[in-house]
Amino acid sequence: MLDRNFVMNMVQKNTDISEYLMSIYNIPVQMNAKIITELGAGESTFALTAAANKTGGQFYSIDMGKGAIERFSPNTLSLFDNEPRFHFIEGDDREIVKTWNKKIDFLLIDCDHTYNHTRENLETWPHFV
């Protein structure tokens, strides 16, 4: 199972998000978040899965495809096969929000970085937090 040590090892990589991975892990852990959701998969997916493992919560990762997870960590997608707290939802987050019915304790928005898409996410998803 992914854990804090796995995240600490990821921090050693020099990527655009590596310096934030421990915060992405620690915040939901300190909140004892039970429902963790991210819009836009990637390296944060590993940190948030580890956080859900620590809190005993459930983690929902929403993206157009699982390819984003392996973008910076090739051949690691199989790590999630044995992660019962990890739930990948494939699709457009702007459509998924229309049928979403779970309260969210921790929400990370890091998907399409365009103004209009981000604005739409900020108008719809926080209602569940």
Phi, psi and chi 1 to 4 in degrees:
 res  aa     phi    psi   chi1   chi2   chi3   chi4
   1 MET       -  142.6  -75.4 -172.7    8.6      -
   2 LEU   -67.4  140.0  -62.5  179.0      -      -
   3 ASP  -144.2 -175.0   60.9    8.9      -      -
   4 ARG   -57.5  -40.8 -176.9  177.4 -171.8  -87.3
   5 ASN   -62.2  -37.9  -71.4  -26.6      -      -
   6 PHE   -61.3  -43.8 -173.5   91.8      -      -
   7 VAL   -65.0  -41.5  178.8      -      -      -
   8 MET   -61.1  -36.3  -71.2  179.5   67.9      -
   9 ASN   -67.6  -35.8  -73.6  -29.0      -      -
  10 MET   -65.6  -31.8  -70.8 -173.4   72.0      -
  11 VAL   -60.8  -26.3  169.4      -      -      -
  12 GLN   -69.5  -19.5  -57.3  -51.6  -48.7      -
  13 LYS   -74.7  149.6  -63.7  179.7 -176.6  178.7
  14 ASN   -99.0   89.2 -174.8   19.4      -      -
  15 THR  -125.6  176.0   66.5      -      -      -
  16 ASP   -68.5  -13.8   62.3  -23.3      -      -
  17 ILE  -122.4   -6.3 -164.7  171.0      -      -
  18 SER   -55.9  -37.5   59.7      -      -      -
  19 GLU   -70.9  -11.7   66.2 -175.4  -70.2      -
  20 TYR  -104.9   -7.2  -54.8  105.5      -      -
  21 LEU   -61.5  -38.6  -71.9  174.9      -      -
  22 MET   -67.7  -35.9  -73.4  -48.8  -61.1      -
  23 SER   -66.5  -41.3  -65.9      -      -      -
  24 ILE   -62.5  -33.6  -69.2  170.0      -      -
  25 TYR   -75.9  -49.1  168.2   82.6      -      -
  26 ASN   -68.5  -37.4  -76.3  -35.3      -      -
  27 ILE   -61.1  -53.4  -66.5  169.8      -      -
  28 PRO   -64.4  -29.7   12.5  -19.7      -      -
  29 VAL   -66.6  -46.7  166.9      -      -      -
  30 GLN   -64.8  -29.8  -69.5  172.5   -4.4      -
  31 MET   -80.4  -12.2  -64.0  170.7   55.1      -
  32 ASN    55.2   44.5 -162.8   29.5      -      -
  33 ALA   -63.1  131.4      -      -      -      -
  34 LYS  -100.1  -28.4  -62.0  -58.6 -178.4 -167.8
  35 ILE  -121.2  110.9  -57.7  -66.9      -      -
  36 ILE  -113.3  131.5  -58.7  168.8      -      -
  37 THR  -134.7  137.8  -54.3      -      -      -
  38 GLU  -126.6  141.9   76.7  172.3  -22.5      -
  39 LEU  -106.1  107.2  -50.4 -179.9      -      -
  40 GLY   104.2  105.9      -      -      -      -
  41 ALA   -83.3  159.3      -      -      -      -
  42 GLY   167.3 -146.4      -      -      -      -
  43 GLU   -63.5  -30.7  -72.3 -178.0  -77.6      -
  44 SER   -60.7  -25.6   57.1      -      -      -
  45 THR   -59.9  -38.4  -53.9      -      -      -
  46 PHE   -67.2  -45.8  -63.4   91.3      -      -
  47 ALA   -63.8  -40.2      -      -      -      -
  48 LEU   -75.7  -30.5  -67.0  173.0      -      -
  49 THR   -65.0  -44.2  -60.3      -      -      -
  50 ALA   -61.2  -39.1      -      -      -      -
  51 ALA   -64.0  -43.4      -      -      -      -
  52 ALA   -63.4  -37.6      -      -      -      -
  53 ASN   -62.2  -39.0  -73.5  -23.8      -      -
  54 LYS   -70.5  -40.8  177.5   69.4  173.3  173.4
  55 THR   -87.4  -13.0   66.1      -      -      -
  56 GLY    77.2   20.1      -      -      -      -
  57 GLY   -93.4 -167.1      -      -      -      -
  58 GLN  -119.8  143.1  -61.5  -62.8  -47.5      -
  59 PHE  -122.9  126.6  168.7   49.7      -      -
  60 TYR  -114.9  119.2  -60.4   89.2      -      -
  61 SER  -109.0  123.0  177.3      -      -      -
  62 ILE  -115.6  124.3  -58.6  168.6      -      -
  63 ASP  -159.9  167.2 -156.5  -40.2      -      -
  64 MET   -70.4  -19.2  -63.4  -60.4  -75.3      -
  65 GLY  -173.7  159.7      -      -      -      -
  66 LYS   -74.8   -8.7  -71.4 -175.5  177.1  179.6
  67 GLY   -58.6  -30.4      -      -      -      -
  68 ALA   -63.2  -29.6      -      -      -      -
  69 ILE   -65.2  -37.1  -63.5  171.2      -      -
  70 GLU   -91.9    0.8  -70.8 -165.1  -49.9      -
  71 ARG   -54.7  -46.2 -177.0  174.3   27.5  165.5
  72 PHE  -104.2  -11.5  -67.3  107.2      -      -
  73 SER  -130.3   75.3  -59.9      -      -      -
  74 PRO   -56.6  146.1  -21.3   31.4      -      -
  75 ASN    62.4   28.9  -55.1  -46.3      -      -
  76 THR  -111.9   -4.3   54.5      -      -      -
  77 LEU   -58.0  -32.8 -163.7   53.7      -      -
  78 SER   -65.3  -19.2   63.2      -      -      -
  79 LEU   -58.8  -27.8  -68.6  173.7      -      -
  80 PHE   -82.1   -9.8  -65.7   99.2      -      -
  81 ASP   -61.0  -30.2  -68.4  -16.6      -      -
  82 ASN  -108.7   27.5  -63.2  -44.8      -      -
  83 GLU  -113.1   92.4  -68.1  -68.4  -14.4      -
  84 PRO   -67.2  -17.1   23.6  -32.1      -      -
  85 ARG   -88.4   -9.4  -60.0 -178.3 -172.2  -71.1
  86 PHE   -92.4  126.6  169.5   75.2      -      -
  87 HIS  -130.4  115.3  -49.9  -78.7      -      -
  88 PHE   -94.8  129.7 -174.0   78.1      -      -
  89 ILE  -116.8  113.8  -58.4  170.3      -      -
  90 GLU   -89.2  126.9 -172.6  168.4  -11.2      -
  91 GLY   152.0  179.8      -      -      -      -
  92 ASP   -81.1  120.8 -172.1  -35.6      -      -
  93 ASP   -58.7  -25.7   51.9   68.9      -      -
  94 ARG   -72.2  -22.7  -65.4  168.7  -63.4  178.6
  95 GLU   -90.0  -40.1  -66.7  -59.6  -43.8      -
  96 ILE   -62.1  -36.0  -68.4  166.8      -      -
  97 VAL   -60.1  -25.9   72.0      -      -      -
  98 LYS   -67.2  -23.5  -65.6  174.7 -176.3  175.9
  99 THR  -117.8    4.3   57.7      -      -      -
 100 TRP   -66.2  138.0 -173.2  -97.9      -      -
 101 ASN  -137.5   21.8   61.4    0.2      -      -
 102 LYS  -111.6  142.5  -65.5  171.9 -179.4   47.0
 103 LYS   -70.8  142.8  179.0 -173.6  173.2  -60.9
 104 ILE  -116.1  129.3  -62.6  171.7      -      -
 105 ASP   -87.2  -36.2  -62.8  -46.5      -      -
 106 PHE  -138.6  125.8  179.4   84.7      -      -
 107 LEU  -123.7  125.6  173.8   65.6      -      -
 108 LEU  -112.7  119.7  176.5   67.1      -      -
 109 ILE  -103.7  111.2  -60.4  174.6      -      -
 110 ASP  -152.5   53.6 -172.3   21.1      -      -
 111 CYS  -108.8 -127.0   52.1      -      -      -
 112 ASP   -58.9  125.5 -174.5  -41.6      -      -
 113 HIS   -94.8   21.0  -63.6  177.3      -      -
 114 THR   -81.8  156.0   63.6      -      -      -
 115 TYR   -58.7  -51.9  174.8   81.6      -      -
 116 ASN   -64.1  -41.8  -73.4  -25.9      -      -
 117 HIS   -64.8  -46.9 -167.5  135.7      -      -
 118 THR   -61.9  -42.3  -56.9      -      -      -
 119 ARG   -60.1  -44.2 -177.3 -179.9   49.7   81.8
 120 GLU   -60.8  -42.9  -73.0  180.0   52.7      -
 121 ASN   -62.9  -40.8  -76.8  -30.4      -      -
 122 LEU   -69.9  -22.1  -68.7  172.2      -      -
 123 GLU   -85.9  -22.7  -70.6  172.4   -8.6      -
 124 THR  -112.3  -48.6   55.2      -      -      -
 125 TRP   -69.5  -36.7  -77.4   96.7      -      -
 126 PRO   -60.6  -16.3  -29.7   38.8      -      -
 127 HIS   -63.4  -19.0  -60.4  -73.4      -      -
 128 PHE   -94.8   -7.0  -63.6   98.6      -      -
 129 VAL   -90.6      -  179.1      -      -      -
